[in-house]
Amino acid sequence: MYLLKFKKNLVKKIWGGRGFETTLDFQLPTDELYGESWEVSCHQAGMSYVENGEFKGKSLEDIFKKYGTKLVGEEIVEKYGEKFPLLIKYLDINDKLSVQVHPSDEYALRVEKEFGKSEVWYVMEASSDAKLILGLKKEITPEIYEEKVKRKDFTELFNEVSVKKGDFIDVKPGVVHGTLEGSILICEIQQNSDTTYRIYDFDREVDGVKRELHLDKAMDVIQFGKDVNISSEDTRKKIRVQDATVEELIKGEYFSVDRLLVEGVFEDEAYKNFKVYSILDGEGTLKSDGVVYEVKKGDTYFIPAKTSVSINGRLEVMKSYI
């Protein structure tokens, strides 16, 4: 096993932009708008393929099936079997993201035959006017919501929250969310699911047709009165470890995420399960088993189970693990 880098799976979106090119230095294949880059995925809607080393050209699915515990760790296989548990993306949002909600495991496994969708957003960049929809207003009951939606009246339903660079948002299943204003670049860590229930899409059309809404399923899963946890750089606890500042962003049921600010050398010890490094800023190297990997902003590396890594340089790293 070695550190895996996957080919970026770039997805066009009507709310996308060119930020992957201008901010993250990705090579975009056309002049169109791109909203998602699937970085680590074992989902049929956007499978990851290795672009380095002996597994070059192979899918994450094939490697996972063949190497199982050696790749992801015994604990992961015991818990999830043949289902890879995480999906990691970058999002470039420059127009309104549809107002949407995700189901829990219980509902999604029963109705959609796949995982539910708990996800977190780390704001890498945001315009000064960036504003999100996060949850419903406190006074909105199921009865009020249902009556307004029947009338196609989506006013005064949603909480509006301004966000900035460095904010970390925990979007649990059942939380209504979307974007309203400004542009925002996000690193998203989520369960391995592509199930989204769209509530309102601002009456936009794609090829002359309005995008499908999923109002009945959304009503089934919305959590009314649920707060959304948002942390910012100045509120999070910081721990100094070696030449790095470490922030524990979330320690959750489905995944944990740490933010590492490295200025020098940080020895990340071998861990029982796999990890993923999202390089949010800077440049430097990763060294593992004597092999050195040059890394820069926008890169993503998969770290197999029981693999130690030396991180060297000036880097902001999002570390996702289970």
C-alpha positions in Angstrom: 0.0 0.0 0.0 1.1 3.6 -0.7 -0.4 7.1 -0.7 -3.1 7.2 -3.4 -4.0 10.2 -5.5 -7.1 10.0 -7.6 -8.1 11.7 -10.8 -10.4 14.6 -10.2 -14.0 13.9 -11.3 -15.2 17.4 -12.3 -19.0 18.0 -12.5 -20.7 20.8 -14.3 -23.4 22.6 -12.3 -25.7 25.5 -13.1 -24.6 27.1 -9.8 -20.9 26.5 -10.5 -18.1 28.7 -11.6 -14.4 28.8 -12.6 -13.0 28.8 -9.0 -11.4 25.4 -9.4 -9.2 26.9 -12.1 -8.5 30.4 -10.6 -8.2 29.4 -7.0 -7.1 25.8 -6.9 -5.2 25.7 -10.2 -7.3 22.7 -11.6 -7.3 22.2 -15.4 -10.9 22.5 -16.4 -11.7 20.7 -19.7 -14.2 23.2 -21.1 -15.2 26.8 -20.7 -18.4 25.8 -18.9 -19.3 26.2 -15.2 -18.1 23.5 -12.8 -19.5 23.1 -9.3 -18.1 19.9 -7.9 -14.8 18.0 -7.9 -15.3 14.5 -6.5 -11.9 13.8 -4.9 -12.4 10.5 -3.1 -15.4 8.5 -4.2 -16.5 4.9 -4.3 -19.9 5.8 -5.6 -21.2 4.9 -9.1 -22.3 8.5 -9.7 -18.7 9.5 -9.7 -16.1 6.8 -9.2 -12.5 7.6 -8.3 -9.6 6.3 -10.4 -6.0 6.2 -9.2 -3.6 8.4 -11.1 -0.3 7.5 -9.4 1.8 4.4 -8.8 1.2 0.7 -9.5 -2.6 1.0 -9.2 -2.8 3.8 -11.8 -6.0 3.5 -13.8 -7.8 1.2 -11.3 -10.9 2.3 -9.5 -11.2 2.8 -5.8 -14.0 0.1 -5.9 -11.7 -2.5 -7.5 -8.8 -1.8 -5.0 -11.2 -1.8 -2.0 -12.7 -5.2 -3.2 -9.3 -6.7 -3.6 -7.4 -5.4 -0.6 -10.2 -4.7 1.9 -8.8 -4.5 5.4 -5.3 -3.8 4.1 -6.6 -0.6 2.4 -9.1 0.7 4.9 -8.6 -1.2 8.2 -10.2 -4.2 9.8 -12.7 -2.0 11.8 -14.0 -0.4 8.6 -14.7 -3.7 6.9 -16.3 -5.1 10.1 -18.7 -2.2 10.3 -19.4 -1.4 6.7 -18.7 -4.7 4.8 -18.3 -4.0 1.1 -19.6 -0.4 1.3 -16.9 2.2 1.3 -18.1 4.8 3.9 -16.9 8.3 2.8 -17.2 10.7 -0.1 -15.0 13.8 -0.3 -15.5 16.8 -2.6 -14.7 20.4 -3.4 -17.6 22.6 -4.2 -17.4 25.9 -6.1 -20.8 27.7 -5.6 -21.4 30.9 -7.4 -25.2 30.9 -7.7 -28.0 29.7 -5.4 -27.6 26.1 -4.4 -31.1 24.6 -4.3 -32.7 24.4 -0.9 -32.4 20.8 0.1 -32.4 18.2 2.8 -30.7 14.8 3.3 -32.1 11.7 4.8 -30.7 9.7 7.8 -29.3 6.2 7.4 -32.5 4.7 8.7 -34.7 6.4 6.0 -32.2 6.2 3.1 -31.3 2.5 3.5 -35.0 1.7 3.6 -36.2 4.0 0.7 -33.1 4.6 -1.5 -31.0 1.4 -0.7 -27.9 3.5 0.1 -26.4 5.4 3.1 -28.0 8.5 4.5 -26.1 11.8 4.1 -24.5 13.4 7.1 -22.0 16.0 5.8 -19.7 18.9 6.9 -18.6 22.0 5.0 -15.3 23.8 5.6 -15.3 27.2 4.0 -12.1 27.6 2.1 -13.0 31.0 0.5 -16.1 33.2 0.7 -17.1 36.5 -0.8 -18.0 39.3 1.7 -21.7 38.8 1.0 -21.7 35.0 1.3 -25.0 33.8 2.9 -26.4 30.3 3.5 -29.7 28.8 4.3 -29.2 26.7 7.4 -32.3 25.2 9.0 -35.9 26.4 9.4 -37.0 29.4 11.5 -37.9 28.3 15.1 -41.5 29.2 14.7 -42.0 26.9 11.6 -44.0 23.8 12.6 -44.7 20.9 10.2 -48.2 22.3 9.7 -47.0 25.8 8.8 -44.3 24.4 6.5 -46.7 22.1 4.7 -49.3 24.8 4.2 -46.8 27.3 2.8 -45.2 24.7 0.5 -48.6 23.7 -0.9 -49.1 27.4 -1.9 -45.5 27.4 -3.3 -44.7 30.2 -0.8 -41.1 29.7 0.3 -40.8 33.1 2.0 -40.1 33.4 5.8 -39.3 29.7 6.1 -35.5 29.5 6.3 -32.7 30.7 8.6 -30.2 32.9 6.8 -26.7 32.9 8.0 -23.6 34.9 6.8 -20.4 32.8 6.6 -16.7 33.6 6.1 -13.5 31.8 5.3 -12.6 29.3 8.0 -16.1 28.5 9.1 -16.9 24.8 9.7 -20.6 23.8 9.4 -22.1 20.5 10.5 -25.0 19.7 8.2 -26.7 16.7 9.8 -29.5 14.7 8.1 -32.8 16.5 8.3 -31.3 20.0 8.3 -32.6 22.1 5.5 -29.8 23.9 3.7 -28.7 25.8 0.6 -27.0 29.0 -0.5 -28.5 32.5 -1.0 -25.9 35.1 -1.9 -22.3 35.5 -2.8 -19.7 32.9 -3.8 -18.2 30.2 -1.7 -15.5 27.5 -2.1 -16.1 24.5 0.2 -14.3 21.3 1.2 -17.1 18.8 1.8 -16.8 15.5 3.8 -19.8 13.3 3.8 -21.2 9.8 4.0 -20.9 7.8 0.8 -24.3 8.9 -0.6 -25.7 10.8 -3.5 -29.3 11.2 -2.1 -30.6 14.8 -2.0 -34.2 15.9 -1.7 -34.7 19.2 -3.4 -37.3 21.5 -1.7 -37.0 24.7 -3.7 -34.8 25.6 -6.7 -35.7 29.3 -7.2 -37.8 28.4 -10.3 -34.7 27.8 -12.4 -34.8 25.9 -15.6 -32.3 23.6 -17.2 -32.8 23.1 -21.0 -36.2 24.8 -20.6 -37.4 22.5 -17.8 -37.5 23.2 -14.1 -35.5 20.8 -12.0 -37.4 18.1 -10.1 -38.4 18.7 -6.5 -38.8 16.0 -3.9 -41.3 17.6 -1.5 -42.9 14.4 -0.1 -39.6 12.7 0.8 -38.3 16.0 2.1 -41.3 16.3 4.4 -40.6 12.8 5.7 -37.0 13.6 6.8 -36.9 17.3 7.8 -36.0 17.9 11.4 -38.0 20.9 12.7 -36.4 23.2 15.2 -33.0 21.7 14.8 -30.0 24.0 15.3 -26.9 23.9 13.1 -23.4 23.9 14.6 -21.0 26.4 13.1 -17.5 27.0 14.4 -15.0 29.6 13.3 -11.2 29.9 13.5 -11.4 32.2 16.6 -13.8 29.9 18.6 -12.1 26.5 18.1 -9.7 25.0 20.5 -6.1 24.8 19.2 -3.4 22.3 20.3 0.3 22.7 19.4 1.8 19.3 18.3 5.3 19.3 16.9 5.5 22.0 14.1 1.7 22.0 13.7 -1.4 23.6 15.2 -4.2 21.0 15.4 -8.0 21.8 15.5 -10.5 19.0 16.1 -13.4 20.1 13.9 -15.7 17.2 14.6 -15.6 13.8 16.2 -18.7 12.2 14.9 -20.6 9.0 14.4 -19.8 8.7 10.7 -16.4 10.5 10.5 -14.0 12.7 12.3 -12.2 15.7 10.9 -9.1 17.6 12.1 -7.5 20.7 10.6 -3.7 20.8 10.6 -1.7 24.0 10.1 1.8 22.8 9.5 4.8 25.1 9.5 7.8 22.7 9.4 7.5 19.0 10.1 4.5 17.0 11.5 4.8 13.3 12.0 1.3 11.8 11.6 1.5 8.4 13.2 0.1 5.2 11.6 -3.7 4.8 12.4 -5.8 1.6 12.4 -8.1 2.9 9.6 -7.6 4.9 6.4 -7.3 8.7 6.4 -7.7 11.3 3.7 -5.7 14.5 3.4 -7.3 17.5 1.6 -4.7 20.1 1.0 -6.5 23.4 1.5 -3.6 25.7 1.1 0.2 25.9 0.8 2.7 23.5 -0.6 5.2 21.0 0.7 5.7 17.2 0.8 4.3 14.0 2.2 6.8 11.3 3.0 5.8 7.6 3.6 7.8 4.4 3.4 10.7 6.4 2.0 8.7 7.8 -0.9 8.2 11.6 -1.2 5.1 13.1 -2.7 5.0 16.8 -3.7 1.7 18.4 -2.7 0.0 21.8 -3.2 -3.3 23.5 -2.6 -6.2 21.5 -4.1 -4.5 18.1 -3.9 -6.1 15.1 -2.1 -4.3 12.0 -0.9 -5.7 8.7 0.4 -3.7 7.3 3.3 -4.1 3.5 3.7 -4.7 1.9 7.1 -1.6 1.6 9.4 0.4 4.0 7.3 2.5 6.8 8.9 3.1 10.0 7.0 5.6 12.8 7.6 4.1 16.2 6.5 6.7 18.8 5.6 6.2 22.4 4.5 3.7 25.3 5.1 0.4 23.5 4.6 -3.2 23.7 5.7 -4.5 20.1 5.7 -8.0 18.7 6.4 -7.6 15.2 7.8 -10.7 13.0 7.5 -10.9 9.6 9.2 -13.2 7.1 10.9 
